[in-house]
Amino acid sequence: MLLFRSGEHVDRWSEGRGLPTGGVLTPEQCWRLARAWFHDRLSPDWRRRTPEEATRIFGEIGLTGPFWRLG
């Protein structure tokens, strides 16, 4: 994970290294994803999420687009 101050900064960093821009999250989205993803991790009933469940969680947080599609 890399932290940037703006979307433009992400784009400049990616372009300067010849890399595509990957998934970009705001701090709020990062917090919401961590809560949704790990809230039940210590439960004895925990199981790995299916790609469909993960995609649903991503969508609820506003993480959409090709980077966030699992398939």
mmCIF file as Biopython writes it, N, C-alpha, C and O atoms, coordinates in Angstrom:
data_model
#
loop_
_atom_site.group_PDB
_atom_site.id
_atom_site.type_symbol
_atom_site.label_atom_id
_atom_site.label_alt_id
_atom_site.label_comp_id
_atom_site.label_asym_id
_atom_site.label_entity_id
_atom_site.label_seq_id
_atom_site.pdbx_PDB_ins_code
_atom_site.Cartn_x
_atom_site.Cartn_y
_atom_site.Cartn_z
_atom_site.occupancy
_atom_site.B_iso_or_equiv
_atom_site.auth_seq_id
_atom_site.auth_asym_id
_atom_site.pdbx_PDB_model_num
ATOM 1   N N  . MET A ? 1  ? 0.843   -1.154  0.000   1.0 0.0 1  A 1 
ATOM 2   C CA . MET A ? 1  ? 0.000   0.000   0.000   1.0 0.0 1  A 1 
ATOM 3   C C  . MET A ? 1  ? 0.900   1.232   0.000   1.0 0.0 1  A 1 
ATOM 4   O O  . MET A ? 1  ? 1.870   1.317   0.753   1.0 0.0 1  A 1 
ATOM 5   N N  . LEU A ? 2  ? 0.559   2.162   -0.847  1.0 0.0 2  A 1 
ATOM 6   C CA . LEU A ? 2  ? 1.252   3.444   -0.906  1.0 0.0 2  A 1 
ATOM 7   C C  . LEU A ? 2  ? 0.256   4.542   -0.587  1.0 0.0 2  A 1 
ATOM 8   O O  . LEU A ? 2  ? -0.916  4.452   -0.953  1.0 0.0 2  A 1 
ATOM 9   N N  . LEU A ? 3  ? 0.714   5.563   0.085   1.0 0.0 3  A 1 
ATOM 10  C CA . LEU A ? 3  ? -0.148  6.695   0.439   1.0 0.0 3  A 1 
ATOM 11  C C  . LEU A ? 3  ? 0.225   7.901   -0.414  1.0 0.0 3  A 1 
ATOM 12  O O  . LEU A ? 3  ? 1.404   8.207   -0.595  1.0 0.0 3  A 1 
ATOM 13  N N  . PHE A ? 4  ? -0.796  8.581   -0.937  1.0 0.0 4  A 1 
ATOM 14  C CA . PHE A ? 4  ? -0.607  9.757   -1.773  1.0 0.0 4  A 1 
ATOM 15  C C  . PHE A ? 4  ? -1.521  10.861  -1.292  1.0 0.0 4  A 1 
ATOM 16  O O  . PHE A ? 4  ? -2.519  10.605  -0.618  1.0 0.0 4  A 1 
ATOM 17  N N  . ARG A ? 5  ? -1.176  12.098  -1.642  1.0 0.0 5  A 1 
ATOM 18  C CA . ARG A ? 5  ? -1.977  13.230  -1.179  1.0 0.0 5  A 1 
ATOM 19  C C  . ARG A ? 5  ? -3.145  13.571  -2.104  1.0 0.0 5  A 1 
ATOM 20  O O  . ARG A ? 5  ? -4.045  14.317  -1.716  1.0 0.0 5  A 1 
ATOM 21  N N  . SER A ? 6  ? -3.136  13.029  -3.326  1.0 0.0 6  A 1 
ATOM 22  C CA . SER A ? 6  ? -4.225  13.343  -4.255  1.0 0.0 6  A 1 
ATOM 23  C C  . SER A ? 6  ? -4.227  12.342  -5.407  1.0 0.0 6  A 1 
ATOM 24  O O  . SER A ? 6  ? -3.268  11.600  -5.620  1.0 0.0 6  A 1 
ATOM 25  N N  . GLY A ? 7  ? -5.346  12.349  -6.144  1.0 0.0 7  A 1 
ATOM 26  C CA . GLY A ? 7  ? -5.430  11.512  -7.335  1.0 0.0 7  A 1 
ATOM 27  C C  . GLY A ? 7  ? -4.397  11.891  -8.380  1.0 0.0 7  A 1 
ATOM 28  O O  . GLY A ? 7  ? -3.854  11.026  -9.067  1.0 0.0 7  A 1 
ATOM 29  N N  . GLU A ? 8  ? -4.125  13.183  -8.499  1.0 0.0 8  A 1 
ATOM 30  C CA . GLU A ? 8  ? -3.106  13.631  -9.462  1.0 0.0 8  A 1 
ATOM 31  C C  . GLU A ? 8  ? -1.729  13.101  -9.079  1.0 0.0 8  A 1 
ATOM 32  O O  . GLU A ? 8  ? -0.936  12.727  -9.943  1.0 0.0 8  A 1 
ATOM 33  N N  . HIS A ? 9  ? -1.456  13.073  -7.787  1.0 0.0 9  A 1 
ATOM 34  C CA . HIS A ? 9  ? -0.174  12.544  -7.315  1.0 0.0 9  A 1 
ATOM 35  C C  . HIS A ? 9  ? -0.044  11.059  -7.662  1.0 0.0 9  A 1 
ATOM 36  O O  . HIS A ? 9  ? 1.025   10.608  -8.074  1.0 0.0 9  A 1 
ATOM 37  N N  . VAL A ? 10 ? -1.120  10.310  -7.497  1.0 0.0 10 A 1 
ATOM 38  C CA . VAL A ? 10 ? -1.125  8.892   -7.873  1.0 0.0 10 A 1 
ATOM 39  C C  . VAL A ? 10 ? -0.811  8.752   -9.359  1.0 0.0 10 A 1 
ATOM 40  O O  . VAL A ? 10 ? 0.036   7.949   -9.750  1.0 0.0 10 A 1 
ATOM 41  N N  . ASP A ? 11 ? -1.501  9.542   -10.185 1.0 0.0 11 A 1 
ATOM 42  C CA . ASP A ? 11 ? -1.300  9.460   -11.630 1.0 0.0 11 A 1 
ATOM 43  C C  . ASP A ? 11 ? 0.133   9.804   -12.024 1.0 0.0 11 A 1 
ATOM 44  O O  . ASP A ? 11 ? 0.726   9.120   -12.859 1.0 0.0 11 A 1 
ATOM 45  N N  . ARG A ? 12 ? 0.696   10.863  -11.428 1.0 0.0 12 A 1 
ATOM 46  C CA . ARG A ? 12 ? 2.082   11.248  -11.741 1.0 0.0 12 A 1 
ATOM 47  C C  . ARG A ? 12 ? 3.051   10.143  -11.336 1.0 0.0 12 A 1 
ATOM 48  O O  . ARG A ? 12 ? 3.980   9.828   -12.081 1.0 0.0 12 A 1 
ATOM 49  N N  . TRP A ? 13 ? 2.842   9.556   -10.163 1.0 0.0 13 A 1 
ATOM 50  C CA . TRP A ? 13 ? 3.716   8.492   -9.682  1.0 0.0 13 A 1 
ATOM 51  C C  . TRP A ? 13 ? 3.657   7.291   -10.637 1.0 0.0 13 A 1 
ATOM 52  O O  . TRP A ? 13 ? 4.691   6.736   -11.009 1.0 0.0 13 A 1 
ATOM 53  N N  . SER A ? 14 ? 2.454   6.900   -11.024 1.0 0.0 14 A 1 
ATOM 54  C CA . SER A ? 14 ? 2.282   5.752   -11.925 1.0 0.0 14 A 1 
ATOM 55  C C  . SER A ? 14 ? 2.906   6.019   -13.287 1.0 0.0 14 A 1 
ATOM 56  O O  . SER A ? 14 ? 3.643   5.189   -13.819 1.0 0.0 14 A 1 
ATOM 57  N N  . GLU A ? 15 ? 2.602   7.182   -13.842 1.0 0.0 15 A 1 
ATOM 58  C CA . GLU A ? 15 ? 3.140   7.524   -15.166 1.0 0.0 15 A 1 
ATOM 59  C C  . GLU A ? 15 ? 4.656   7.592   -15.148 1.0 0.0 15 A 1 
ATOM 60  O O  . GLU A ? 15 ? 5.304   7.148   -16.096 1.0 0.0 15 A 1 
ATOM 61  N N  . GLY A ? 16 ? 5.233   8.140   -14.085 1.0 0.0 16 A 1 
ATOM 62  C CA . GLY A ? 16 ? 6.682   8.260   -13.979 1.0 0.0 16 A 1 
ATOM 63  C C  . GLY A ? 16 ? 7.389   6.923   -13.919 1.0 0.0 16 A 1 
ATOM 64  O O  . GLY A ? 16 ? 8.584   6.843   -14.203 1.0 0.0 16 A 1 
ATOM 65  N N  . ARG A ? 17 ? 6.686   5.890   -13.563 1.0 0.0 17 A 1 
ATOM 66  C CA . ARG A ? 17 ? 7.273   4.553   -13.472 1.0 0.0 17 A 1 
ATOM 67  C C  . ARG A ? 17 ? 6.766   3.610   -14.559 1.0 0.0 17 A 1 
ATOM 68  O O  . ARG A ? 17 ? 7.127   2.434   -14.593 1.0 0.0 17 A 1 
ATOM 69  N N  . GLY A ? 18 ? 5.926   4.139   -15.443 1.0 0.0 18 A 1 
ATOM 70  C CA . GLY A ? 18 ? 5.396   3.313   -16.520 1.0 0.0 18 A 1 
ATOM 71  C C  . GLY A ? 18 ? 4.460   2.226   -16.029 1.0 0.0 18 A 1 
ATOM 72  O O  . GLY A ? 18 ? 4.378   1.153   -16.627 1.0 0.0 18 A 1 
ATOM 73  N N  . LEU A ? 19 ? 3.752   2.501   -14.937 1.0 0.0 19 A 1 
ATOM 74  C CA . LEU A ? 19 ? 2.840   1.514   -14.356 1.0 0.0 19 A 1 
ATOM 75  C C  . LEU A ? 19 ? 1.398   1.979   -14.474 1.0 0.0 19 A 1 
ATOM 76  O O  . LEU A ? 19 ? 1.125   3.178   -14.425 1.0 0.0 19 A 1 
ATOM 77  N N  . PRO A ? 20 ? 0.475   1.038   -14.630 1.0 0.0 20 A 1 
ATOM 78  C CA . PRO A ? 20 ? -0.935  1.427   -14.617 1.0 0.0 20 A 1 
ATOM 79  C C  . PRO A ? 20 ? -1.349  1.792   -13.186 1.0 0.0 20 A 1 
ATOM 80  O O  . PRO A ? 20 ? -0.807  1.261   -12.217 1.0 0.0 20 A 1 
ATOM 81  N N  . THR A ? 21 ? -2.302  2.691   -13.074 1.0 0.0 21 A 1 
ATOM 82  C CA . THR A ? 21 ? -2.831  3.019   -11.760 1.0 0.0 21 A 1 
ATOM 83  C C  . THR A ? 21 ? -3.734  1.885   -11.319 1.0 0.0 21 A 1 
ATOM 84  O O  . THR A ? 21 ? -4.630  1.480   -12.059 1.0 0.0 21 A 1 
ATOM 85  N N  . GLY A ? 22 ? -3.510  1.375   -10.129 1.0 0.0 22 A 1 
ATOM 86  C CA . GLY A ? 22 ? -4.313  0.281   -9.603  1.0 0.0 22 A 1 
ATOM 87  C C  . GLY A ? 22 ? -5.517  0.806   -8.854  1.0 0.0 22 A 1 
ATOM 88  O O  . GLY A ? 22 ? -6.072  1.848   -9.203  1.0 0.0 22 A 1 
ATOM 89  N N  . GLY A ? 23 ? -5.915  0.090   -7.831  1.0 0.0 23 A 1 
ATOM 90  C CA . GLY A ? 23 ? -7.048  0.506   -7.014  1.0 0.0 23 A 1 
ATOM 91  C C  . GLY A ? 23 ? -6.654  1.645   -6.100  1.0 0.0 23 A 1 
ATOM 92  O O  . GLY A ? 23 ? -5.608  1.601   -5.454  1.0 0.0 23 A 1 
ATOM 93  N N  . VAL A ? 24 ? -7.488  2.660   -6.048  1.0 0.0 24 A 1 
ATOM 94  C CA . VAL A ? 24 ? -7.237  3.824   -5.205  1.0 0.0 24 A 1 
ATOM 95  C C  . VAL A ? 24 ? -8.388  3.952   -4.215  1.0 0.0 24 A 1 
ATOM 96  O O  . VAL A ? 24 ? -9.557  3.967   -4.600  1.0 0.0 24 A 1 
ATOM 97  N N  . LEU A ? 25 ? -8.040  4.043   -2.941  1.0 0.0 25 A 1 
ATOM 98  C CA . LEU A ? 25 ? -9.037  4.161   -1.879  1.0 0.0 25 A 1 
ATOM 99  C C  . LEU A ? 25 ? -8.807  5.458   -1.123  1.0 0.0 25 A 1 
ATOM 100 O O  . LEU A ? 25 ? -7.674  5.914   -0.973  1.0 0.0 25 A 1 
ATOM 101 N N  . THR A ? 26 ? -9.885  6.037   -0.655  1.0 0.0 26 A 1 
ATOM 102 C CA . THR A ? 26 ? -9.765  7.148   0.282   1.0 0.0 26 A 1 
ATOM 103 C C  . THR A ? 26 ? -9.489  6.554   1.663   1.0 0.0 26 A 1 
ATOM 104 O O  . THR A ? 26 ? -9.718  5.362   1.871   1.0 0.0 26 A 1 
ATOM 105 N N  . PRO A ? 27 ? -9.005  7.356   2.607   1.0 0.0 27 A 1 
ATOM 106 C CA . PRO A ? 27 ? -8.834  6.823   3.966   1.0 0.0 27 A 1 
ATOM 107 C C  . PRO A ? 27 ? -10.140 6.259   4.540   1.0 0.0 27 A 1 
ATOM 108 O O  . PRO A ? 27 ? -10.126 5.232   5.218   1.0 0.0 27 A 1 
ATOM 109 N N  . GLU A ? 28 ? -11.261 6.927   4.269   1.0 0.0 28 A 1 
ATOM 110 C CA . GLU A ? 28 ? -12.550 6.425   4.766   1.0 0.0 28 A 1 
ATOM 111 C C  . GLU A ? 28 ? -12.877 5.063   4.156   1.0 0.0 28 A 1 
ATOM 112 O O  . GLU A ? 28 ? -13.322 4.161   4.866   1.0 0.0 28 A 1 
ATOM 113 N N  . GLN A ? 29 ? -12.663 4.905   2.853   1.0 0.0 29 A 1 
ATOM 114 C CA . GLN A ? 29 ? -12.929 3.620   2.211   1.0 0.0 29 A 1 
ATOM 115 C C  . GLN A ? 29 ? -12.015 2.532   2.766   1.0 0.0 29 A 1 
ATOM 116 O O  . GLN A ? 29 ? -12.441 1.391   2.945   1.0 0.0 29 A 1 
ATOM 117 N N  . CYS A ? 30 ? -10.775 2.880   3.034   1.0 0.0 30 A 1 
ATOM 118 C CA . CYS A ? 30 ? -9.835  1.910   3.604   1.0 0.0 30 A 1 
ATOM 119 C C  . CYS A ? 30 ? -10.338 1.433   4.963   1.0 0.0 30 A 1 
ATOM 120 O O  . CYS A ? 30 ? -10.311 0.237   5.252   1.0 0.0 30 A 1 
ATOM 121 N N  . TRP A ? 31 ? -10.794 2.363   5.794   1.0 0.0 31 A 1 
ATOM 122 C CA . TRP A ? 31 ? -11.322 2.010   7.113   1.0 0.0 31 A 1 
ATOM 123 C C  . TRP A ? 31 ? -12.578 1.145   6.985   1.0 0.0 31 A 1 
ATOM 124 O O  . TRP A ? 31 ? -12.721 0.144   7.687   1.0 0.0 31 A 1 
ATOM 125 N N  . ARG A ? 32 ? -13.486 1.536   6.088   1.0 0.0 32 A 1 
ATOM 126 C CA . ARG A ? 32 ? -14.720 0.766   5.898   1.0 0.0 32 A 1 
ATOM 127 C C  . ARG A ? 32 ? -14.414 -0.637  5.380   1.0 0.0 32 A 1 
ATOM 128 O O  . ARG A ? 32 ? -15.047 -1.604  5.804   1.0 0.0 32 A 1 
ATOM 129 N N  . LEU A ? 33 ? -13.455 -0.754  4.472   1.0 0.0 33 A 1 
ATOM 130 C CA . LEU A ? 33 ? -13.079 -2.061  3.947   1.0 0.0 33 A 1 
ATOM 131 C C  . LEU A ? 33 ? -12.483 -2.928  5.061   1.0 0.0 33 A 1 
ATOM 132 O O  . LEU A ? 33 ? -12.828 -4.103  5.180   1.0 0.0 33 A 1 
ATOM 133 N N  . ALA A ? 34 ? -11.605 -2.365  5.863   1.0 0.0 34 A 1 
ATOM 134 C CA . ALA A ? 34 ? -11.005 -3.136  6.958   1.0 0.0 34 A 1 
ATOM 135 C C  . ALA A ? 34 ? -12.071 -3.623  7.933   1.0 0.0 34 A 1 
ATOM 136 O O  . ALA A ? 34 ? -12.037 -4.774  8.368   1.0 0.0 34 A 1 
ATOM 137 N N  . ARG A ? 35 ? -13.012 -2.755  8.276   1.0 0.0 35 A 1 
ATOM 138 C CA . ARG A ? 35 ? -14.081 -3.159  9.198   1.0 0.0 35 A 1 
ATOM 139 C C  . ARG A ? 35 ? -14.935 -4.263  8.596   1.0 0.0 35 A 1 
ATOM 140 O O  . ARG A ? 35 ? -15.233 -5.252  9.265   1.0 0.0 35 A 1 
ATOM 141 N N  . ALA A ? 36 ? -15.330 -4.101  7.336   1.0 0.0 36 A 1 
ATOM 142 C CA . ALA A ? 36 ? -16.184 -5.102  6.686   1.0 0.0 36 A 1 
ATOM 143 C C  . ALA A ? 36 ? -15.431 -6.426  6.501   1.0 0.0 36 A 1 
ATOM 144 O O  . ALA A ? 36 ? -16.012 -7.502  6.639   1.0 0.0 36 A 1 
ATOM 145 N N  . TRP A ? 37 ? -14.158 -6.336  6.193   1.0 0.0 37 A 1 
ATOM 146 C CA . TRP A ? 37 ? -13.387 -7.522  5.858   1.0 0.0 37 A 1 
ATOM 147 C C  . TRP A ? 37 ? -12.983 -8.331  7.086   1.0 0.0 37 A 1 
ATOM 148 O O  . TRP A ? 37 ? -12.975 -9.562  7.044   1.0 0.0 37 A 1 
ATOM 149 N N  . PHE A ? 38 ? -12.652 -7.652  8.170   1.0 0.0 38 A 1 
ATOM 150 C CA . PHE A ? 38 ? -12.066 -8.334  9.325   1.0 0.0 38 A 1 
ATOM 151 C C  . PHE A ? 38 ? -12.956 -8.398  10.555  1.0 0.0 38 A 1 
ATOM 152 O O  . PHE A ? 38 ? -12.534 -8.945  11.574  1.0 0.0 38 A 1 
ATOM 153 N N  . HIS A ? 39 ? -14.171 -7.861  10.504  1.0 0.0 39 A 1 
ATOM 154 C CA . HIS A ? 39 ? -14.998 -7.794  11.719  1.0 0.0 39 A 1 
ATOM 155 C C  . HIS A ? 39 ? -15.262 -9.160  12.353  1.0 0.0 39 A 1 
ATOM 156 O O  . HIS A ? 39 ? -15.424 -9.254  13.570  1.0 0.0 39 A 1 
ATOM 157 N N  . ASP A ? 40 ? -15.307 -10.209 11.547  1.0 0.0 40 A 1 
ATOM 158 C CA . ASP A ? 40 ? -15.613 -11.538 12.083  1.0 0.0 40 A 1 
ATOM 159 C C  . ASP A ? 40 ? -14.424 -12.502 12.002  1.0 0.0 40 A 1 
ATOM 160 O O  . ASP A ? 40 ? -14.597 -13.713 12.142  1.0 0.0 40 A 1 
ATOM 161 N N  . ARG A ? 41 ? -13.246 -11.979 11.783  1.0 0.0 41 A 1 
ATOM 162 C CA . ARG A ? 41 ? -12.066 -12.821 11.523  1.0 0.0 41 A 1 
ATOM 163 C C  . ARG A ? 41 ? -11.749 -13.763 12.676  1.0 0.0 41 A 1 
ATOM 164 O O  . ARG A ? 41 ? -11.238 -14.858 12.437  1.0 0.0 41 A 1 
ATOM 165 N N  . LEU A ? 42 ? -12.031 -13.379 13.918  1.0 0.0 42 A 1 
ATOM 166 C CA . LEU A ? 42 ? -11.711 -14.233 15.061  1.0 0.0 42 A 1 
ATOM 167 C C  . LEU A ? 42 ? -12.850 -15.172 15.453  1.0 0.0 42 A 1 
ATOM 168 O O  . LEU A ? 42 ? -12.727 -15.924 16.419  1.0 0.0 42 A 1 
ATOM 169 N N  . SER A ? 43 ? -13.934 -15.134 14.725  1.0 0.0 43 A 1 
ATOM 170 C CA . SER A ? 43 ? -15.067 -16.001 15.010  1.0 0.0 43 A 1 
ATOM 171 C C  . SER A ? 43 ? -14.729 -17.449 14.635  1.0 0.0 43 A 1 
ATOM 172 O O  . SER A ? 43 ? -14.096 -17.691 13.608  1.0 0.0 43 A 1 
ATOM 173 N N  . PRO A ? 44 ? -15.146 -18.399 15.459  1.0 0.0 44 A 1 
ATOM 174 C CA . PRO A ? 44 ? -14.915 -19.812 15.107  1.0 0.0 44 A 1 
ATOM 175 C C  . PRO A ? 44 ? -15.608 -20.210 13.801  1.0 0.0 44 A 1 
ATOM 176 O O  . PRO A ? 44 ? -15.205 -21.171 13.147  1.0 0.0 44 A 1 
ATOM 177 N N  . ASP A ? 45 ? -16.657 -19.464 13.426  1.0 0.0 45 A 1 
ATOM 178 C CA . ASP A ? 45 ? -17.391 -19.764 12.190  1.0 0.0 45 A 1 
ATOM 179 C C  . ASP A ? 45 ? -16.820 -19.051 10.968  1.0 0.0 45 A 1 
ATOM 180 O O  . ASP A ? 45 ? -17.383 -19.153 9.878   1.0 0.0 45 A 1 
ATOM 181 N N  . TRP A ? 46 ? -15.713 -18.330 11.134  1.0 0.0 46 A 1 
ATOM 182 C CA . TRP A ? 46 ? -15.155 -17.569 10.015  1.0 0.0 46 A 1 
ATOM 183 C C  . TRP A ? 46 ? -14.801 -18.494 8.862   1.0 0.0 46 A 1 
ATOM 184 O O  . TRP A ? 46 ? -14.340 -19.619 9.054   1.0 0.0 46 A 1 
ATOM 185 N N  . ARG A ? 47 ? -15.031 -17.987 7.669   1.0 0.0 47 A 1 
ATOM 186 C CA . ARG A ? 47 ? -14.613 -18.689 6.457   1.0 0.0 47 A 1 
ATOM 187 C C  . ARG A ? 47 ? -14.196 -17.642 5.438   1.0 0.0 47 A 1 
ATOM 188 O O  . ARG A ? 47 ? -14.597 -16.481 5.508   1.0 0.0 47 A 1 
ATOM 189 N N  . ARG A ? 48 ? -13.403 -18.074 4.516   1.0 0.0 48 A 1 
ATOM 190 C CA . ARG A ? 48 ? -12.936 -17.174 3.459   1.0 0.0 48 A 1 
ATOM 191 C C  . ARG A ? 48 ? -14.132 -16.709 2.624   1.0 0.0 48 A 1 
ATOM 192 O O  . ARG A ? 48 ? -15.041 -17.491 2.345   1.0 0.0 48 A 1 
ATOM 193 N N  . ARG A ? 49 ? -14.126 -15.457 2.236   1.0 0.0 49 A 1 
ATOM 194 C CA . ARG A ? 49 ? -15.216 -14.926 1.419   1.0 0.0 49 A 1 
ATOM 195 C C  . ARG A ? 49 ? -15.096 -15.424 -0.028  1.0 0.0 49 A 1 
ATOM 196 O O  . ARG A ? 49 ? -14.000 -15.625 -0.552  1.0 0.0 49 A 1 
ATOM 197 N N  . THR A ? 50 ? -16.243 -15.609 -0.635  1.0 0.0 50 A 1 
ATOM 198 C CA . THR A ? 50 ? -16.255 -15.992 -2.042  1.0 0.0 50 A 1 
ATOM 199 C C  . THR A ? 50 ? -15.960 -14.736 -2.877  1.0 0.0 50 A 1 
ATOM 200 O O  . THR A ? 50 ? -16.098 -13.617 -2.382  1.0 0.0 50 A 1 
ATOM 201 N N  . PRO A ? 51 ? -15.562 -14.918 -4.121  1.0 0.0 51 A 1 
ATOM 202 C CA . PRO A ? 51 ? -15.364 -13.743 -4.978  1.0 0.0 51 A 1 
ATOM 203 C C  . PRO A ? 51 ? -16.628 -12.881 -5.077  1.0 0.0 51 A 1 
ATOM 204 O O  . PRO A ? 51 ? -16.537 -11.654 -5.134  1.0 0.0 51 A 1 
ATOM 205 N N  . GLU A ? 52 ? -17.794 -13.508 -5.096  1.0 0.0 52 A 1 
ATOM 206 C CA . GLU A ? 52 ? -19.047 -12.755 -5.176  1.0 0.0 52 A 1 
ATOM 207 C C  . GLU A ? 52 ? -19.267 -11.923 -3.908  1.0 0.0 52 A 1 
ATOM 208 O O  . GLU A ? 52 ? -19.688 -10.769 -3.984  1.0 0.0 52 A 1 
ATOM 209 N N  . GLU A ? 53 ? -18.982 -12.513 -2.744  1.0 0.0 53 A 1 
ATOM 210 C CA . GLU A ? 53 ? -19.125 -11.782 -1.487  1.0 0.0 53 A 1 
ATOM 211 C C  . GLU A ? 53 ? -18.140 -10.615 -1.423  1.0 0.0 53 A 1 
ATOM 212 O O  . GLU A ? 53 ? -18.488 -9.519  -0.985  1.0 0.0 53 A 1 
ATOM 213 N N  . ALA A ? 54 ? -16.920 -10.864 -1.858  1.0 0.0 54 A 1 
ATOM 214 C CA . ALA A ? 54 ? -15.915 -9.807  -1.852  1.0 0.0 54 A 1 
ATOM 215 C C  . ALA A ? 54 ? -16.331 -8.665  -2.781  1.0 0.0 54 A 1 
ATOM 216 O O  . ALA A ? 54 ? -16.222 -7.495  -2.414  1.0 0.0 54 A 1 
ATOM 217 N N  . THR A ? 55 ? -16.800 -8.997  -3.966  1.0 0.0 55 A 1 
ATOM 218 C CA . THR A ? 55 ? -17.236 -7.974  -4.918  1.0 0.0 55 A 1 
ATOM 219 C C  . THR A ? 55 ? -18.394 -7.168  -4.352  1.0 0.0 55 A 1 
ATOM 220 O O  . THR A ? 55 ? -18.463 -5.956  -4.557  1.0 0.0 55 A 1 
ATOM 221 N N  . ARG A ? 56 ? -19.305 -7.827  -3.641  1.0 0.0 56 A 1 
ATOM 222 C CA . ARG A ? 56 ? -20.422 -7.118  -3.015  1.0 0.0 56 A 1 
ATOM 223 C C  . ARG A ? 56 ? -19.912 -6.133  -1.967  1.0 0.0 56 A 1 
ATOM 224 O O  . ARG A ? 56 ? -20.369 -4.991  -1.915  1.0 0.0 56 A 1 
ATOM 225 N N  . ILE A ? 57 ? -18.971 -6.566  -1.136  1.0 0.0 57 A 1 
ATOM 226 C CA . ILE A ? 57 ? -18.400 -5.680  -0.124  1.0 0.0 57 A 1 
ATOM 227 C C  . ILE A ? 57 ? -17.717 -4.494  -0.792  1.0 0.0 57 A 1 
ATOM 228 O O  . ILE A ? 57 ? -17.904 -3.352  -0.373  1.0 0.0 57 A 1 
ATOM 229 N N  . PHE A ? 58 ? -16.935 -4.756  -1.817  1.0 0.0 58 A 1 
ATOM 230 C CA . PHE A ? 58 ? -16.271 -3.662  -2.533  1.0 0.0 58 A 1 
ATOM 231 C C  . PHE A ? 58 ? -17.299 -2.656  -3.049  1.0 0.0 58 A 1 
ATOM 232 O O  . PHE A ? 58 ? -17.124 -1.447  -2.892  1.0 0.0 58 A 1 
ATOM 233 N N  . GLY A ? 59 ? -18.368 -3.160  -3.663  1.0 0.0 59 A 1 
ATOM 234 C CA . GLY A ? 59 ? -19.403 -2.279  -4.208  1.0 0.0 59 A 1 
ATOM 235 C C  . GLY A ? 59 ? -20.083 -1.440  -3.146  1.0 0.0 59 A 1 
ATOM 236 O O  . GLY A ? 59 ? -20.372 -0.265  -3.374  1.0 0.0 59 A 1 
ATOM 237 N N  . GLU A ? 60 ? -20.344 -2.032  -1.978  1.0 0.0 60 A 1 
ATOM 238 C CA . GLU A ? 60 ? -20.984 -1.295  -0.893  1.0 0.0 60 A 1 
ATOM 239 C C  . GLU A ? 60 ? -20.119 -0.134  -0.413  1.0 0.0 60 A 1 
ATOM 240 O O  . GLU A ? 60 ? -20.633 0.864   0.092   1.0 0.0 60 A 1 
ATOM 241 N N  . ILE A ? 61 ? -18.826 -0.267  -0.571  1.0 0.0 61 A 1 
ATOM 242 C CA . ILE A ? 61 ? -17.890 0.762   -0.131  1.0 0.0 61 A 1 
ATOM 243 C C  . ILE A ? 61 ? -17.614 1.768   -1.249  1.0 0.0 61 A 1 
ATOM 244 O O  . ILE A ? 61 ? -16.983 2.800   -1.020  1.0 0.0 61 A 1 
ATOM 245 N N  . GLY A ? 62 ? -18.085 1.464   -2.450  1.0 0.0 62 A 1 
ATOM 246 C CA . GLY A ? 62 ? -17.859 2.356   -3.582  1.0 0.0 62 A 1 
ATOM 247 C C  . GLY A ? 62 ? -16.629 2.007   -4.386  1.0 0.0 62 A 1 
ATOM 248 O O  . GLY A ? 62 ? -16.164 2.816   -5.190  1.0 0.0 62 A 1 
ATOM 249 N N  . LEU A ? 63 ? -16.094 0.816   -4.185  1.0 0.0 63 A 1 
ATOM 250 C CA . LEU A ? 63 ? -14.937 0.358   -4.930  1.0 0.0 63 A 1 
ATOM 251 C C  . LEU A ? 63 ? -15.439 -0.431  -6.129  1.0 0.0 63 A 1 
ATOM 252 O O  . LEU A ? 63 ? -15.788 -1.607  -6.020  1.0 0.0 63 A 1 
ATOM 253 N N  . THR A ? 64 ? -15.468 0.232   -7.264  1.0 0.0 64 A 1 
ATOM 254 C CA . THR A ? 64 ? -16.007 -0.365  -8.480  1.0 0.0 64 A 1 
ATOM 255 C C  . THR A ? 64 ? -14.981 -0.243  -9.596  1.0 0.0 64 A 1 
ATOM 256 O O  . THR A ? 64 ? -13.946 0.399   -9.422  1.0 0.0 64 A 1 
ATOM 257 N N  . GLY A ? 65 ? -15.253 -0.835  -10.702 1.0 0.0 65 A 1 
ATOM 258 C CA . GLY A ? 65 ? -14.361 -0.770  -11.846 1.0 0.0 65 A 1 
ATOM 259 C C  . GLY A ? 65 ? -13.558 -2.051  -11.995 1.0 0.0 65 A 1 
ATOM 260 O O  . GLY A ? 65 ? -13.622 -2.933  -11.138 1.0 0.0 65 A 1 
ATOM 261 N N  . PRO A ? 66 ? -12.812 -2.155  -13.068 1.0 0.0 66 A 1 
ATOM 262 C CA . PRO A ? 66 ? -12.119 -3.395  -13.396 1.0 0.0 66 A 1 
ATOM 263 C C  . PRO A ? 66 ? -11.172 -3.891  -12.300 1.0 0.0 66 A 1 
ATOM 264 O O  . PRO A ? 66 ? -11.075 -5.098  -12.080 1.0 0.0 66 A 1 
ATOM 265 N N  . PHE A ? 67 ? -10.485 -3.001  -11.621 1.0 0.0 67 A 1 
ATOM 266 C CA . PHE A ? 67 ? -9.534  -3.423  -10.592 1.0 0.0 67 A 1 
ATOM 267 C C  . PHE A ? 67 ? -10.220 -4.218  -9.484  1.0 0.0 67 A 1 
ATOM 268 O O  . PHE A ? 67 ? -9.639  -5.150  -8.928  1.0 0.0 67 A 1 
ATOM 269 N N  . TRP A ? 68 ? -11.455 -3.844  -9.168  1.0 0.0 68 A 1 
ATOM 270 C CA . TRP A ? 68 ? -12.168 -4.428  -8.025  1.0 0.0 68 A 1 
ATOM 271 C C  . TRP A ? 68 ? -13.043 -5.619  -8.398  1.0 0.0 68 A 1 
ATOM 272 O O  . TRP A ? 68 ? -13.691 -6.199  -7.527  1.0 0.0 68 A 1 
ATOM 273 N N  . ARG A ? 69 ? -13.073 -5.996  -9.684  1.0 0.0 69 A 1 
ATOM 274 C CA . ARG A ? 69 ? -13.877 -7.156  -10.100 1.0 0.0 69 A 1 
ATOM 275 C C  . ARG A ? 69 ? -13.044 -8.423  -9.943  1.0 0.0 69 A 1 
ATOM 276 O O  . ARG A ? 69 ? -11.928 -8.525  -10.451 1.0 0.0 69 A 1 
ATOM 277 N N  . LEU A ? 70 ? -13.610 -9.366  -9.237  1.0 0.0 70 A 1 
ATOM 278 C CA . LEU A ? 70 ? -12.944 -10.658 -9.073  1.0 0.0 70 A 1 
ATOM 279 C C  . LEU A ? 70 ? -13.651 -11.668 -9.959  1.0 0.0 70 A 1 
ATOM 280 O O  . LEU A ? 70 ? -14.880 -11.679 -10.036 1.0 0.0 70 A 1 
ATOM 281 N N  . GLY A ? 71 ? -12.905 -12.492 -10.607 1.0 0.0 71 A 1 
ATOM 282 C CA . GLY A ? 71 ? -13.586 -13.427 -11.477 1.0 0.0 71 A 1 
ATOM 283 C C  . GLY A ? 71 ? -12.790 -14.502 -11.954 1.0 0.0 71 A 1 
ATOM 284 O O  . GLY A ? 71 ? -13.281 -15.349 -12.700 1.0 0.0 71 A 1 
#
